[in-house]
Amino acid sequence: MDHDEHDKGCGEIVGAERAGAVRVSAPQQNGLQNGPLAGLTVVTLEQAVAAPYCSSRLADAGARVIKIERPEGDFARGYDAAVHGLSSYFVWLNRGKQSLVADIKDPEDAALLHRILEGADVFIQNLAPGAAERAGFGSDELRRRYPRLITVDVSGYGANNAYASMKAYDLLVQAESGLASITGHPAGPGRVGVSVCDVACGMAAHAAVLEALIARGITGQGRKLEVSLFDGMADWMNVPLLYYEGTGKVPQRVGLAHPSICPYGAFPTADGSLVLISIQNEREWAQFCEVVLQDAGLATRPGFNSNNARVGNRPEVDALVAARLGALSRAEAAERLNRARTAFGFVNELPDLPGHPALRRVPVETPGGMASIVAPPALADGAAPALGPVPAIGEHSAAIRAEFAAPGRQQDHSGETQP
């Protein structure tokens, strides 16, 4: 199978649960026991990040997700070996799925996939452009054969434009969408440190699938869904795009600051921490001046008395704030900022994240042992979903082949077909 590829970011999953353990729902083999999507079957021809992100959320909600892999597996399995010898990407995005090794170009395996799809609810693929159609699994053909099936085509740039045949890596889409041009420092564009275009696409695909399932419950008909990395990120670029079209001004790269709000940025404390403050309105600015800067009159001084004035006078404003906060320790700065009810946060390093008091984590079983990953963002009645295990390559092949064997044929334990 010729799968589309996506960019690999940097990251590491900590293997031991250190902080933020949360109550989890009772598990079943895949996702929540009696979860909202229990009883649904999702079939995927997926690799990398965007499509697996979508299907992992469906698995978390109780859907049965059958992941079709080549013998060498999803190439995301090889991105790193950070989690008990397994890829951090694969552990994150493939919990609760079943792995079936198959070659859709092989007639018998193609027939097997069609037998699975006869009773499936959702089909997700992110093969290279045109590959699914050439193999006989294009959305139009599948929708004709299985009217209740919801098909999801995940691509880089969509199907009907000059970019349709281009490869789509996350960083390339960050660049093409304009995101990189407004990210980083004045010296040059920067990359967002995670695969944000992949995630935006996966989130959009997940929402579209849920909408299609609701619509099918009303109409009885499936839908053909198309989601691209570019569209996902272009949607997130609405604010800078509309700002530019309305003002003719391009948001500037300002690092850990805000191009149109001041003060909004990171400032060092006396003991070496970086504290990031965010002033959203004049009431907050007056409180900040009085309590944190201990200069109430600054709030009404020319050059400081409105956000527009402060943005135009940013170097002087930032220098004054930096001097006052730079004389305080981290603890002293936090005390004053809390007393002023100023929104703030400390610029933490990645090693600080495992001990963060707001971090929630849940256990997940992997072929290499138990791991601890960040819990899904949403809690249902105060509980995170219990996550199903991460599959080994082809772990469920024999069982799935036996379950969906052609009439009059059966498969032995190795997956070999017997008359």
Kinemage of the C-alpha trace (Angstrom):
@kinemage 1
@onewidth
@group {chain A} dominant
@subgroup {mainchain}
@vectorlist {calphas} color= white
{ca met a 1} P 0.000 0.000 0.000
{ca asp a 2} L 1.298 3.412 -0.955
{ca his a 3} L 0.403 5.588 2.020
{ca asp a 4} L 0.776 9.357 2.136
{ca glu a 5} L 3.389 10.580 4.580
{ca his a 6} L 3.391 13.339 7.134
{ca asp a 7} L 6.090 15.259 8.989
{ca lys a 8} L 7.595 13.863 12.159
{ca gly a 9} L 7.927 16.291 15.053
{ca cys a 10} L 10.069 15.995 18.155
{ca gly a 11} L 8.717 14.489 21.349
{ca glu a 12} L 9.102 11.954 24.046
{ca ile a 13} L 6.556 10.070 26.126
{ca val a 14} L 7.503 9.500 29.725
{ca gly a 15} L 7.019 5.825 30.461
{ca ala a 16} L 6.084 6.035 34.123
{ca glu a 17} L 2.987 7.693 35.552
{ca arg a 18} L 4.314 10.439 37.802
{ca ala a 19} L 1.574 13.005 38.224
{ca gly a 20} L -2.006 13.813 37.432
{ca ala a 21} L -3.536 10.345 37.576
{ca val a 22} L -7.266 10.609 36.900
{ca arg a 23} L -10.254 8.377 37.403
{ca val a 24} L -10.888 6.311 34.296
{ca ser a 25} L -13.987 4.541 33.092
{ca ala a 26} L -14.201 0.748 33.184
{ca pro a 27} L -12.311 -0.618 30.167
{ca gln a 28} L -13.321 -3.034 27.479
{ca gln a 29} L -11.049 -4.379 24.744
{ca asn a 30} L -11.283 -1.177 22.738
{ca gly a 31} L -12.185 2.020 24.556
{ca leu a 32} L -15.093 2.673 26.874
{ca gln a 33} L -17.380 -0.040 28.157
{ca asn a 34} L -20.785 1.017 26.827
{ca gly a 35} L -19.093 4.023 25.253
{ca pro a 36} L -21.130 6.270 22.963
{ca leu a 37} L -19.687 4.603 19.839
{ca ala a 38} L -19.765 1.028 21.137
{ca gly a 39} L -21.075 -1.312 18.441
{ca leu a 40} L -19.675 0.747 15.560
{ca thr a 41} L -16.902 -0.585 13.328
{ca val a 42} L -14.271 1.697 11.816
{ca val a 43} L -11.854 0.407 9.155
{ca thr a 44} L -8.698 2.368 8.407
{ca leu a 45} L -5.970 2.418 5.785
{ca glu a 46} L -3.854 4.923 7.648
{ca gln a 47} L -0.348 5.898 8.612
{ca ala a 48} L 1.434 8.750 10.370
{ca val a 49} L -0.618 11.299 12.343
{ca ala a 50} L -3.721 12.954 10.838
{ca ala a 51} L -5.890 9.915 10.050
{ca pro a 52} L -4.721 7.931 13.121
{ca tyr a 53} L -5.580 10.945 15.287
{ca cys a 54} L -9.165 10.820 14.031
{ca ser a 55} L -9.566 7.059 14.454
{ca ser a 56} L -7.916 7.040 17.892
{ca arg a 57} L -10.654 9.341 19.186
{ca leu a 58} L -13.302 7.031 17.754
{ca ala a 59} L -11.618 4.089 19.506
{ca asp a 60} L -11.532 6.033 22.781
{ca ala a 61} L -15.323 6.382 22.518
{ca gly a 62} L -15.819 2.633 22.181
{ca ala a 63} L -15.771 2.053 18.421
{ca arg a 64} L -14.040 -1.037 17.105
{ca val a 65} L -11.186 0.226 14.931
{ca ile a 66} L -9.598 -2.265 12.517
{ca lys a 67} L -6.306 -0.822 11.285
{ca ile a 68} L -5.021 -2.318 8.027
{ca glu a 69} L -1.202 -2.401 7.981
{ca arg a 70} L 1.455 -3.559 5.571
{ca pro a 71} L 3.765 -6.332 6.889
{ca glu a 72} L 6.287 -3.689 7.983
{ca gly a 73} L 3.514 -1.752 9.682
{ca asp a 74} L 2.501 1.883 9.857
{ca phe a 75} L 5.732 3.800 9.245
{ca ala a 76} L 4.986 5.839 12.371
{ca arg a 77} L 6.026 2.718 14.285
{ca gly a 78} L 9.589 3.621 13.286
{ca tyr a 79} L 9.597 7.335 14.136
{ca asp a 80} L 11.410 6.736 17.444
{ca ala a 81} L 11.759 4.083 20.166
{ca ala a 82} L 10.979 6.208 23.229
{ca val a 83} L 8.251 4.112 24.875
{ca his a 84} L 9.544 0.671 25.844
{ca gly a 85} L 11.201 0.479 22.438
{ca leu a 86} L 8.058 1.675 20.669
{ca ser a 87} L 7.351 4.918 18.833
{ca ser a 88} L 5.882 7.719 20.932
{ca tyr a 89} L 3.729 8.698 17.948
{ca phe a 90} L 2.357 5.190 17.497
{ca val a 91} L 1.599 4.698 21.192
{ca trp a 92} L -0.194 8.046 21.342
{ca leu a 93} L -2.362 7.543 18.254
{ca asn a 94} L -3.089 3.811 18.061
{ca arg a 95} L -4.358 2.807 21.478
{ca gly a 96} L -7.490 0.695 21.380
{ca lys a 97} L -7.110 -0.422 17.754
{ca gln a 98} L -6.871 -3.872 16.182
{ca ser a 99} L -4.038 -4.502 13.707
{ca leu a 100} L -4.681 -6.562 10.572
{ca val a 101} L -1.774 -7.120 8.190
{ca ala a 102} L -3.071 -7.213 4.612
{ca asp a 103} L -2.146 -6.233 1.061
{ca ile a 104} L -5.092 -4.564 -0.648
{ca lys a 105} L -3.477 -5.245 -4.035
{ca asp a 106} L -3.821 -8.975 -3.377
{ca pro a 107} L -7.227 -10.199 -4.653
{ca glu a 108} L -7.938 -12.354 -1.588
{ca asp a 109} L -7.017 -9.592 0.843
{ca ala a 110} L -9.057 -7.091 -1.173
{ca ala a 111} L -12.038 -9.445 -0.966
{ca leu a 112} L -11.466 -9.767 2.785
{ca leu a 113} L -11.525 -6.005 3.163
{ca his a 114} L -14.786 -5.786 1.240
{ca arg a 115} L -16.343 -8.404 3.534
{ca ile a 116} L -15.316 -6.303 6.514
{ca leu a 117} L -16.680 -3.135 4.912
{ca glu a 118} L -20.079 -4.750 4.282
{ca gly a 119} L -20.891 -4.316 7.963
{ca ala a 120} L -18.631 -1.362 8.765
{ca asp a 121} L -19.787 2.120 9.670
{ca val a 122} L -16.757 4.277 8.843
{ca phe a 123} L -13.839 3.890 6.418
{ca ile a 124} L -10.833 6.218 6.805
{ca gln a 125} L -7.888 6.370 4.416
{ca asn a 126} L -4.871 8.593 3.866
{ca leu a 127} L -3.235 6.748 0.997
{ca ala a 128} L -1.292 8.719 -1.587
{ca pro a 129} L -3.621 10.634 -3.955
{ca gly a 130} L -5.408 8.207 -6.275
{ca ala a 131} L -4.089 5.044 -4.602
{ca ala a 132} L -7.398 4.074 -3.001
{ca glu a 133} L -9.235 4.473 -6.309
{ca arg a 134} L -6.657 2.393 -8.171
{ca ala a 135} L -7.009 -0.387 -5.605
{ca gly a 136} L -10.813 -0.370 -5.883
{ca phe a 137} L -11.433 1.384 -2.569
{ca gly a 138} L -12.242 4.902 -3.714
{ca ser a 139} L -14.973 6.654 -1.782
{ca asp a 140} L -17.369 6.937 -4.718
{ca glu a 141} L -17.193 3.196 -5.390
{ca leu a 142} L -17.523 2.298 -1.706
{ca arg a 143} L -20.477 4.640 -1.224
{ca arg a 144} L -22.178 3.027 -4.225
{ca arg a 145} L -21.669 -0.478 -2.824
{ca tyr a 146} L -22.337 0.368 0.825
{ca pro a 147} L -24.813 3.270 1.057
{ca arg a 148} L -24.684 3.461 4.865
{ca leu a 149} L -20.881 3.659 4.938
{ca ile a 150} L -19.223 6.935 5.928
{ca thr a 151} L -15.973 7.381 4.003
{ca val a 152} L -13.201 9.760 5.038
{ca asp a 153} L -10.456 10.801 2.618
{ca val a 154} L -7.564 12.528 4.404
{ca ser a 155} L -5.165 14.338 2.076
{ca gly a 156} L -2.615 17.104 2.009
{ca tyr a 157} L -4.358 19.722 -0.118
{ca gly a 158} L -7.708 18.279 -1.179
{ca ala a 159} L -8.684 16.557 -4.407
{ca asn a 160} L -9.582 19.279 -6.903
{ca asn a 161} L -6.810 21.842 -7.149
{ca ala a 162} L -3.317 22.245 -8.569
{ca tyr a 163} L -1.764 20.934 -5.345
{ca ala a 164} L -3.838 17.746 -5.212
{ca ser a 165} L -1.025 15.409 -6.254
{ca met a 166} L 1.642 16.923 -4.023
{ca lys a 167} L 3.048 15.143 -0.995
{ca ala a 168} L 1.963 16.708 2.271
{ca tyr a 169} L 4.243 16.796 5.270
{ca asp a 170} L 3.214 18.768 8.324
{ca leu a 171} L 6.015 21.316 8.082
{ca leu a 172} L 5.355 21.872 4.372
{ca val a 173} L 1.746 22.733 5.170
{ca gln a 174} L 2.857 25.028 8.000
{ca ala a 175} L 4.859 26.844 5.330
{ca glu a 176} L 2.241 26.781 2.537
{ca ser a 177} L -0.587 27.962 4.812
{ca gly a 178} L 1.361 30.998 6.005
{ca leu a 179} L 1.548 29.729 9.588
{ca ala a 180} L 5.353 29.643 9.567
{ca ser a 181} L 5.474 33.246 8.343
{ca ile a 182} L 3.788 34.507 11.529
{ca thr a 183} L 5.555 32.099 13.899
{ca gly a 184} L 8.934 32.608 15.528
{ca his a 185} L 11.207 35.616 15.935
{ca pro a 186} L 11.772 38.637 13.677
{ca ala a 187} L 14.911 37.024 12.259
{ca gly a 188} L 12.931 34.427 10.344
{ca pro a 189} L 9.914 32.100 10.156
{ca gly a 190} L 9.596 29.302 12.689
{ca arg a 191} L 8.045 25.871 13.022
{ca val a 192} L 5.392 25.131 15.613
{ca gly a 193} L 7.008 22.467 17.781
{ca val a 194} L 4.354 19.788 17.269
{ca ser a 195} L 2.609 18.478 14.142
{ca val a 196} L -0.117 21.077 14.377
{ca cys a 197} L -1.398 20.732 10.785
{ca asp a 198} L -1.801 16.981 11.192
{ca val a 199} L -3.650 17.476 14.468
{ca ala a 200} L -5.900 20.211 13.049
{ca cys a 201} L -6.826 17.890 10.178
{ca gly a 202} L -7.428 14.927 12.491
{ca met a 203} L -9.636 16.994 14.780
{ca ala a 204} L -11.685 18.245 11.828
{ca ala a 205} L -12.061 14.708 10.478
{ca his a 206} L -13.195 13.427 13.875
{ca ala a 207} L -15.850 16.137 14.168
{ca ala a 208} L -17.035 15.472 10.607
{ca val a 209} L -17.402 11.740 11.311
{ca leu a 210} L -19.515 12.409 14.394
{ca glu a 211} L -21.735 14.781 12.397
{ca ala a 212} L -22.093 12.175 9.642
{ca leu a 213} L -23.064 9.506 12.178
{ca ile a 214} L -25.779 11.779 13.546
{ca ala a 215} L -27.023 12.545 10.030
{ca arg a 216} L -27.055 8.841 9.148
{ca gly a 217} L -29.248 8.190 12.161
{ca ile a 218} L -31.789 10.551 10.595
{ca thr a 219} L -31.456 9.751 6.892
{ca gly a 220} L -30.089 6.206 6.920
{ca gln a 221} L -27.409 7.287 4.439
{ca gly a 222} L -23.654 7.577 4.837
{ca arg a 223} L -21.518 10.434 3.583
{ca lys a 224} L -18.328 11.036 1.649
{ca leu a 225} L -16.051 13.229 3.763
{ca glu a 226} L -12.908 14.958 2.505
{ca val a 227} L -10.490 16.628 4.926
{ca ser a 228} L -7.044 18.023 4.163
{ca leu a 229} L -4.125 19.223 6.224
{ca phe a 230} L -4.175 22.521 4.341
{ca asp a 231} L -7.876 23.152 4.965
{ca gly a 232} L -7.475 22.300 8.638
{ca met a 233} L -4.681 24.814 9.096
{ca ala a 234} L -6.194 27.439 6.783
{ca asp a 235} L -9.258 27.422 9.040
{ca trp a 236} L -7.025 28.169 12.020
{ca met a 237} L -5.444 31.004 10.002
{ca asn a 238} L -8.738 32.900 9.706
{ca val a 239} L -7.828 35.615 12.223
{ca pro a 240} L -4.484 36.669 10.686
{ca leu a 241} L -5.990 36.349 7.195
{ca leu a 242} L -9.006 38.537 7.970
{ca tyr a 243} L -6.817 40.992 9.879
{ca tyr a 244} L -4.531 41.328 6.858
{ca glu a 245} L -7.395 41.697 4.378
{ca gly a 246} L -9.099 44.286 6.582
{ca thr a 247} L -6.073 46.388 7.502
{ca gly a 248} L -3.423 45.630 4.903
{ca lys a 249} L -1.046 44.807 7.755
{ca val a 250} L 0.705 41.468 8.204
{ca pro a 251} L 0.996 40.234 11.825
{ca gln a 252} L 4.639 40.445 12.804
{ca arg a 253} L 6.739 37.637 14.240
{ca val a 254} L 7.368 38.685 17.829
{ca gly a 255} L 8.429 35.454 19.544
{ca leu a 256} L 6.779 35.012 22.943
{ca ala a 257} L 4.719 38.162 22.570
{ca his a 258} L 1.506 39.274 20.895
{ca pro a 259} L 1.667 41.421 17.745
{ca ser a 260} L -1.393 43.527 18.598
{ca ile a 261} L -1.614 43.511 22.426
{ca cys a 262} L 0.826 45.117 24.875
{ca pro a 263} L 2.047 44.155 27.368
{ca tyr a 264} L 1.692 40.511 26.417
{ca gly a 265} L 4.958 38.620 26.581
{ca ala a 266} L 7.629 36.860 28.607
{ca phe a 267} L 9.867 38.616 31.108
{ca pro a 268} L 12.714 37.211 33.236
{ca thr a 269} L 12.539 37.197 37.023
{ca ala a 270} L 15.469 37.822 39.345
{ca asp a 271} L 16.028 34.103 39.897
{ca gly a 272} L 16.061 33.066 36.234
{ca ser a 273} L 12.445 32.116 35.524
{ca leu a 274} L 10.477 33.479 32.587
{ca val a 275} L 6.989 34.726 33.397
{ca leu a 276} L 4.538 35.385 30.578
{ca ile a 277} L 1.874 37.996 31.283
{ca ser a 278} L -1.276 38.820 29.337
{ca ile a 279} L -3.103 42.134 29.717
{ca gln a 280} L -6.450 42.015 27.924
{ca asn a 281} L -8.114 45.342 28.758
{ca glu a 282} L -7.645 48.695 30.502
{ca arg a 283} L -9.100 47.475 33.801
{ca glu a 284} L -6.501 44.716 33.935
{ca trp a 285} L -3.773 47.185 32.951
{ca ala a 286} L -4.714 49.554 35.781
{ca gln a 287} L -4.649 46.702 38.312
{ca phe a 288} L -1.314 45.502 36.954
{ca cys a 289} L 0.202 48.975 37.230
{ca glu a 290} L -1.034 49.474 40.784
{ca val a 291} L -0.276 46.049 42.282
{ca val a 292} L 2.562 44.563 40.227
{ca leu a 293} L 4.438 47.624 38.998
{ca gln a 294} L 3.395 49.652 42.078
{ca asp a 295} L 2.868 52.719 39.900
{ca ala a 296} L -0.876 53.408 39.620
{ca gly a 297} L -0.331 56.631 37.674
{ca leu a 298} L 1.325 54.774 34.798
{ca ala a 299} L -2.073 53.508 33.616
{ca thr a 300} L -3.156 57.016 32.571
{ca arg a 301} L 0.181 58.366 31.359
{ca pro a 302} L 0.393 59.296 27.635
{ca gly a 303} L 1.924 56.429 25.689
{ca phe a 304} L 0.612 53.957 28.263
{ca asn a 305} L -3.093 54.792 28.594
{ca ser a 306} L -4.547 52.559 25.843
{ca asn a 307} L -3.622 49.329 24.146
{ca asn a 308} L -3.051 51.098 20.815
{ca ala a 309} L -0.751 53.578 22.534
{ca arg a 310} L 1.166 50.820 24.280
{ca val a 311} L 1.578 48.811 21.064
{ca gly a 312} L 3.028 51.911 19.392
{ca asn a 313} L 5.259 52.445 22.413
{ca arg a 314} L 6.105 48.758 22.915
{ca pro a 315} L 9.883 49.084 23.508
{ca glu a 316} L 9.391 51.539 26.375
{ca val a 317} L 6.477 49.589 27.871
{ca asp a 318} L 8.309 46.277 27.716
{ca ala a 319} L 11.484 47.803 29.144
{ca leu a 320} L 9.604 49.213 32.120
{ca val a 321} L 7.761 45.943 32.805
{ca ala a 322} L 10.993 43.974 32.423
{ca ala a 323} L 12.794 46.195 34.924
{ca arg a 324} L 10.076 45.816 37.567
{ca leu a 325} L 9.567 42.062 37.152
{ca gly a 326} L 13.319 41.522 36.875
{ca ala a 327} L 13.699 42.769 40.442
{ca leu a 328} L 11.304 40.104 41.771
{ca ser a 329} L 11.822 36.402 42.407
{ca arg a 330} L 9.530 33.882 40.747
{ca ala a 331} L 7.548 33.523 43.971
{ca glu a 332} L 7.301 37.286 44.488
{ca ala a 333} L 6.164 37.836 40.905
{ca ala a 334} L 3.520 35.116 41.215
{ca glu a 335} L 2.219 36.617 44.464
{ca arg a 336} L 1.812 40.085 42.967
{ca leu a 337} L 0.324 38.822 39.715
{ca asn a 338} L -2.206 36.694 41.587
{ca arg a 339} L -3.109 39.629 43.819
{ca ala a 340} L -3.649 41.806 40.747
{ca arg a 341} L -5.623 39.013 39.073
{ca thr a 342} L -3.353 39.288 36.041
{ca ala a 343} L -3.364 36.318 33.675
{ca phe a 344} L 0.124 34.816 33.697
{ca gly a 345} L 2.060 31.603 33.296
{ca phe a 346} L 5.648 30.481 33.592
{ca val a 347} L 7.585 29.405 30.511
{ca asn a 348} L 8.337 25.835 31.525
{ca glu a 349} L 10.758 23.398 29.947
{ca leu a 350} L 9.601 20.002 28.684
{ca pro a 351} L 11.080 18.208 31.754
{ca asp a 352} L 8.748 20.353 33.884
{ca leu a 353} L 5.614 19.005 32.179
{ca pro a 354} L 5.367 15.586 33.934
{ca gly a 355} L 5.095 17.300 37.321
{ca his a 356} L 2.673 20.045 36.255
{ca pro a 357} L -0.282 20.163 38.684
{ca ala a 358} L -2.814 20.428 35.837
{ca leu a 359} L -1.479 17.469 33.834
{ca arg a 360} L -3.754 14.412 33.713
{ca arg a 361} L -2.405 11.023 32.658
{ca val a 362} L -3.874 7.583 32.052
{ca pro a 363} L -2.274 4.146 31.688
{ca val a 364} L -2.109 2.327 28.383
{ca glu a 365} L -0.880 -1.184 27.661
{ca thr a 366} L 1.720 -1.610 24.915
{ca pro a 367} L 3.525 -4.661 23.520
{ca gly a 368} L 6.557 -3.510 25.525
{ca gly a 369} L 4.775 -2.963 28.836
{ca met a 370} L 2.537 -0.448 30.548
{ca ala a 371} L 3.004 3.210 29.652
{ca ser a 372} L 1.432 6.444 30.822
{ca ile a 373} L 0.153 8.966 28.296
{ca val a 374} L -1.634 12.275 28.610
{ca ala a 375} L -5.356 11.764 29.128
{ca pro a 376} L -7.768 12.811 26.367
{ca pro a 377} L -8.795 16.437 26.975
{ca ala a 378} L -12.500 15.876 27.681
{ca leu a 379} L -13.836 14.305 30.871
{ca ala a 380} L -17.222 12.561 30.829
{ca asp a 381} L -18.921 12.772 34.230
{ca gly a 382} L -15.525 13.477 35.749
{ca ala a 383} L -13.779 10.468 34.206
{ca ala a 384} L -11.365 10.020 31.326
{ca pro a 385} L -12.002 7.083 28.991
{ca ala a 386} L -10.124 3.872 29.659
{ca leu a 387} L -7.806 3.421 26.714
{ca gly a 388} L -7.469 0.107 24.920
{ca pro a 389} L -4.061 -1.486 24.342
{ca val a 390} L -1.635 -0.510 21.594
{ca pro a 391} L -1.450 -3.398 19.083
{ca ala a 392} L 1.613 -5.226 17.849
{ca ile a 393} L 1.935 -5.486 14.063
{ca gly a 394} L -0.697 -7.951 12.864
{ca glu a 395} L -1.691 -8.870 16.411
{ca his a 396} L -5.319 -9.424 15.412
{ca ser a 397} L -4.790 -10.741 11.880
{ca ala a 398} L -5.677 -14.372 12.532
{ca ala a 399} L -8.792 -13.572 14.550
{ca ile a 400} L -10.088 -11.018 12.041
{ca arg a 401} L -9.406 -13.273 9.066
{ca ala a 402} L -11.314 -16.073 10.794
{ca glu a 403} L -14.191 -13.763 11.699
{ca phe a 404} L -14.548 -12.491 8.128
{ca ala a 405} L -13.579 -15.648 6.226
{ca ala a 406} L -15.406 -16.246 2.961
{ca pro a 407} L -18.421 -18.573 3.209
{ca gly a 408} L -17.339 -22.212 3.007
{ca arg a 409} L -13.761 -21.369 3.951
{ca gln a 410} L -12.079 -21.115 7.291
{ca gln a 411} L -8.703 -19.974 8.517
{ca asp a 412} L -6.367 -21.786 10.850
{ca his a 413} L -4.672 -20.051 13.763
{ca ser a 414} L -1.823 -18.812 11.551
{ca gly a 415} L -4.266 -17.077 9.222
{ca glu a 416} L -3.788 -19.592 6.394
{ca thr a 417} L -6.954 -20.334 4.424
{ca gln a 418} L -8.200 -23.921 4.543
{ca pro a 419} L -10.841 -25.466 2.250
